[in-house]
């Protein structure tokens, strides 16, 4: 858990929902709501009175300046801020367009509080939040997303390579991994050597660092 409070801004034209969200997020360890806004234009105006937020929880359908326009403005003007979309719209076009505009994750408004907390944690710690709405395939539409090259590589790994990679993060020897996977040691070492090339690392420590950075293994 982060030792400092992550500042969150809420941009949604439904004030009752927004106020409830603010109350909820303020109960989350490590988070503090900085300010709320009715739409993108109001959000920009609020920045003159407040510091820049770390995470912006953003709706799509809003008057004056909608979520697509707001996300694009944030990407251009607040490059360090991370946008997490919270919307009722679950169609692929809206999701992809928000990702293209710089959003780091996409969540539906009927999500449970624990899912919202998890999404905030992942956007804060990993730079993006992946769920059933945001797959590896959809992230391929996105430009300038942190670790995009890593995500592209991960999406091309075989199931056995992924299994080996996770086991390589443990204290198991290659012989033990081979036994667990019911494969020969030579085959497992072949996975290791192939992953060294694919992930551009030179040691088992490199595999572990890659896995932790990309959320495949948590310390």
C-alpha positions as CSV (number, residue, x, y, z in Angstrom):
1,X,0.0,0.0,0.0
2,X,1.2,3.5,-0.9
3,X,2.5,5.5,2.1
4,X,1.0,8.7,0.7
5,X,-2.6,9.6,0.0
6,X,-3.5,9.4,-3.7
7,X,-5.6,12.4,-4.7
8,X,-8.8,11.6,-6.6
9,X,-11.2,13.8,-8.5
10,X,-14.7,12.8,-9.6
11,X,-16.2,14.1,-12.8
12,X,-19.9,13.2,-13.2
13,X,-23.0,15.2,-13.8
14,X,-25.1,13.0,-11.4
15,X,-24.5,14.8,-8.1
16,X,-26.1,12.2,-5.9
17,X,-24.0,9.4,-7.2
18,X,-20.9,11.6,-7.3
19,X,-21.4,12.6,-3.7
20,X,-21.9,9.0,-2.6
21,X,-18.8,7.9,-4.5
22,X,-16.8,10.7,-2.8
23,X,-17.9,9.5,0.6
24,X,-17.0,5.9,-0.3
25,X,-13.6,6.7,-1.7
26,X,-12.7,8.7,1.3
27,X,-13.1,5.5,3.4
28,X,-10.6,3.7,1.2
29,X,-7.1,3.5,2.8
30,X,-4.7,5.5,0.7
31,X,-7.2,7.7,-1.1
32,X,-8.6,11.2,-0.6
33,X,-11.1,13.0,-2.8
34,X,-9.6,16.3,-3.9
35,X,-12.6,17.8,-5.6
36,X,-15.8,17.0,-7.6
37,X,-17.0,18.4,-10.9
38,X,-20.2,18.3,-13.0
39,X,-18.5,18.0,-16.4
40,X,-15.1,18.5,-18.1
41,X,-15.4,22.2,-18.3
42,X,-16.2,22.4,-14.6
43,X,-13.2,20.1,-13.9
44,X,-10.8,22.4,-15.7
45,X,-12.2,25.4,-13.8
46,X,-11.6,23.5,-10.5
47,X,-8.0,23.0,-11.3
48,X,-7.4,26.8,-10.7
49,X,-8.4,26.2,-7.1
50,X,-6.8,22.8,-6.4
51,X,-3.7,20.9,-7.2
52,X,-3.7,18.3,-9.9
53,X,-5.3,14.9,-9.0
54,X,-3.4,11.6,-9.3
55,X,-6.5,9.7,-10.5
56,X,-9.6,11.1,-12.2
57,X,-12.8,9.0,-12.0
58,X,-14.6,10.1,-15.2
59,X,-18.1,9.6,-16.6
60,X,-18.7,9.7,-20.3
61,X,-22.2,11.3,-20.9
62,X,-22.1,14.8,-19.5
63,X,-23.3,18.2,-20.8
64,X,-20.9,20.9,-22.1
65,X,-17.8,18.7,-22.1
66,X,-18.2,15.0,-22.2
67,X,-15.9,12.2,-21.1
68,X,-14.2,11.7,-24.5
69,X,-13.3,15.4,-24.7
70,X,-12.3,15.6,-21.1
71,X,-10.0,12.5,-21.3
72,X,-8.3,13.9,-24.4
73,X,-7.8,17.3,-22.6
74,X,-6.3,15.5,-19.5
75,X,-4.0,13.4,-21.7
76,X,-2.7,16.6,-23.3
77,X,-2.6,18.9,-20.3
78,X,-2.2,16.6,-17.3
79,X,0.0,13.7,-18.6
80,X,0.8,12.4,-15.1
81,X,-2.9,12.1,-14.1
82,X,-4.5,8.7,-14.7
83,X,-8.1,8.5,-15.9
84,X,-10.4,5.6,-14.7
85,X,-13.7,5.6,-16.5
86,X,-16.9,5.0,-14.6
87,X,-19.8,4.7,-16.9
88,X,-23.1,2.9,-17.7
89,X,-22.0,2.4,-21.3
90,X,-20.5,-1.0,-22.0
91,X,-20.2,-1.1,-25.8
92,X,-16.8,-1.7,-27.4
93,X,-16.8,1.6,-29.3
94,X,-17.1,3.7,-26.2
95,X,-14.4,1.6,-24.3
96,X,-11.9,1.7,-27.2
97,X,-12.5,5.5,-27.8
98,X,-11.9,6.2,-24.1
99,X,-8.7,4.1,-24.1
100,X,-7.6,6.0,-27.2
101,X,-8.2,9.2,-25.4
102,X,-5.9,8.1,-22.6
103,X,-8.1,6.3,-20.1
104,X,-6.2,3.7,-18.0
105,X,-9.2,1.5,-17.2
106,X,-13.0,1.2,-17.6
107,X,-15.5,0.3,-15.0
108,X,-19.3,0.1,-15.0
109,X,-21.3,2.1,-12.5
110,X,-23.0,-1.1,-11.1
111,X,-19.6,-2.4,-9.9
112,X,-19.2,-3.3,-6.2
113,X,-17.2,-1.1,-3.9
114,X,-14.5,-3.8,-3.6
115,X,-14.1,-3.8,-7.4
116,X,-13.8,0.0,-7.4
117,X,-11.1,-0.2,-4.8
118,X,-9.2,-2.8,-6.7
119,X,-9.5,-0.7,-9.9
120,X,-8.1,2.3,-8.1
121,X,-5.2,0.3,-6.7
122,X,-4.3,-1.2,-10.1
123,X,-4.4,2.2,-11.8
124,X,-2.3,3.7,-9.1
125,X,0.2,0.8,-8.8
126,X,0.4,-0.6,-12.3
127,X,-0.7,2.3,-14.5
128,X,-3.8,0.5,-15.9
129,X,-6.7,-1.6,-14.8
130,X,-7.6,-4.7,-16.9
131,X,-10.9,-6.5,-16.5
132,X,-13.4,-8.3,-18.8
133,X,-14.2,-5.0,-20.5
134,X,-10.5,-4.1,-21.2
135,X,-8.7,-7.1,-22.6
136,X,-5.2,-7.4,-24.0
137,X,-6.8,-7.1,-27.4
138,X,-8.4,-3.8,-26.6
139,X,-5.2,-2.4,-25.2
140,X,-3.6,-2.9,-28.6
141,X,-5.8,0.0,-29.8
142,X,-4.1,2.3,-27.2
143,X,-1.1,4.5,-27.8
144,X,1.3,5.8,-25.2
145,X,0.0,3.5,-22.4
146,X,2.7,2.6,-19.8
147,X,4.1,-0.9,-20.5
148,X,2.2,-1.3,-23.8
149,X,5.1,-3.2,-25.3
150,X,5.1,-5.5,-22.3
151,X,1.4,-6.1,-22.7
152,X,1.8,-6.9,-26.3
153,X,4.5,-9.5,-25.4
154,X,2.4,-11.0,-22.6
155,X,-0.6,-11.5,-24.9
156,X,1.6,-13.6,-27.2
157,X,2.9,-16.0,-24.5
158,X,1.6,-19.6,-24.5
159,X,-0.3,-21.0,-21.5
160,X,2.8,-23.1,-20.6
161,X,5.1,-20.1,-20.8
162,X,2.7,-18.1,-18.5
163,X,2.6,-21.1,-16.0
164,X,6.4,-21.4,-16.0
165,X,6.8,-17.6,-15.6
166,X,4.6,-17.5,-12.5
167,X,6.4,-20.5,-11.0
168,X,9.8,-19.0,-11.8
169,X,8.8,-16.2,-9.4
170,X,8.7,-18.7,-6.5
171,X,11.5,-20.4,-4.7
172,X,11.0,-23.6,-6.7
173,X,14.0,-25.0,-8.6
174,X,13.8,-25.7,-12.3
175,X,13.7,-29.4,-11.5
176,X,10.7,-28.8,-9.1
177,X,8.9,-26.6,-11.7
178,X,9.4,-29.4,-14.3
179,X,7.9,-32.0,-11.9
180,X,5.0,-29.7,-11.1
181,X,4.3,-29.1,-14.8
182,X,4.8,-32.8,-15.6
183,X,7.5,-31.9,-18.1
184,X,11.2,-32.7,-18.5
185,X,13.8,-30.3,-17.1
186,X,15.1,-29.7,-20.6
187,X,11.6,-28.6,-21.8
188,X,11.3,-26.2,-18.8
189,X,14.8,-24.8,-19.5
190,X,13.6,-24.3,-23.1
191,X,10.7,-22.2,-21.8
192,X,13.2,-20.2,-19.7
193,X,15.5,-19.5,-22.6
194,X,12.6,-18.5,-24.8
195,X,11.2,-16.2,-22.2
196,X,14.7,-14.6,-21.8
197,X,14.5,-13.7,-25.5
198,X,10.9,-12.6,-25.6
199,X,11.0,-10.5,-22.4
200,X,14.5,-9.2,-23.1
201,X,15.9,-10.3,-19.8
202,X,19.1,-12.3,-19.0
203,X,18.3,-13.9,-15.7
204,X,15.6,-15.4,-13.5
205,X,15.7,-12.2,-11.4
206,X,14.8,-10.4,-14.7
207,X,11.8,-12.7,-15.1
208,X,10.6,-11.9,-11.6
209,X,11.0,-8.1,-12.0
210,X,9.1,-8.3,-15.3
211,X,6.3,-10.3,-13.6
212,X,6.0,-7.9,-10.7
213,X,6.1,-4.8,-12.9
214,X,3.2,-6.1,-15.0
215,X,1.1,-7.5,-12.2
216,X,1.7,-11.2,-13.0
217,X,3.1,-11.7,-9.6
218,X,2.6,-9.8,-6.3
219,X,5.3,-9.7,-3.6
